[in-house]
């Protein structure tokens, strides 16, 4: 008999917290597996828990790379202050008749994996030109698995990576299909990049950080773009920084919307891992698309 599949509801929150520590390099794999063994009780084994927690890209792609509704291709662009030449996925609706708003789609802390490419295609299908850069380009690009991608990204200089995404904004702004109004959406590491771009790019038209680290409070006065921020209530590591950030946004009269989704984890939008929460992800994504439609027209 096949063993009963693991259900998300059967997993203790501490296991998701352990995975969060591992996914953000606060635990190495050996210590992660060692601590995970404490939760391997009953019918649960460590290999089964590991298999359950890791991303599963097969079968979870919502918009296929060859979707006929899109023109989607890899391009390279110049990032002279960053990594030199950066590869990115550029997507646009196949049947568009006019110039469209542009969105830079920023990956997590492991390079341009299939989930983020899928998100970029989803955003393009909603009526935008999207560019999803791969910050691992100078090291050979996303290696095909997230563990190695995470290790590679940790080797890159943070300031140079920031420049790579600012250069993506510049590339998209001058793209022939773009109307010149650019927004950014980012997840995890990418959420922090979205906040950074709002600080550093005066003409940015909209920023949507998903569970991203907050900018320095002293930098908040520099922000001009309207913000839409998405947080998870169980993600105390990131969401804990929101009250001070919100106070600074209010004090400086900044335009923002913020949503904290109850009883969901960091990474709730990522439909390839068990931290995914469909209701919260769908609502957050609809809000994101509506926000871009309002600000990038």
Secondary structure, DSSP 4 states (H G I P E B T S, - for coil): -PPPPP-GGGS-HHHHHHHHHHHTTSS-HHHHHHHHGGG--TT--HHHHHHHHS---TT--SS-TT-TTEEEEEEEEEETTTTEEEEEEEEEETT--S-EEEEEEE--TT-S-HHHHHHHHHHHHTT-EEEEE-TTGGGTS--SSHHHHHHHHHTS-HHHHHHHHHHHHHHHHT-TTEEEEEEEEEETHHHHHHHHHHHH-TT--EEEEESPPPPPGGGGGG--SEEEEEEETT-HHHHTTHHHHHHHHHHTT--EEEEEETT--TTTT-TTSTT--HHHHHHHHHHHHHHHHHH--
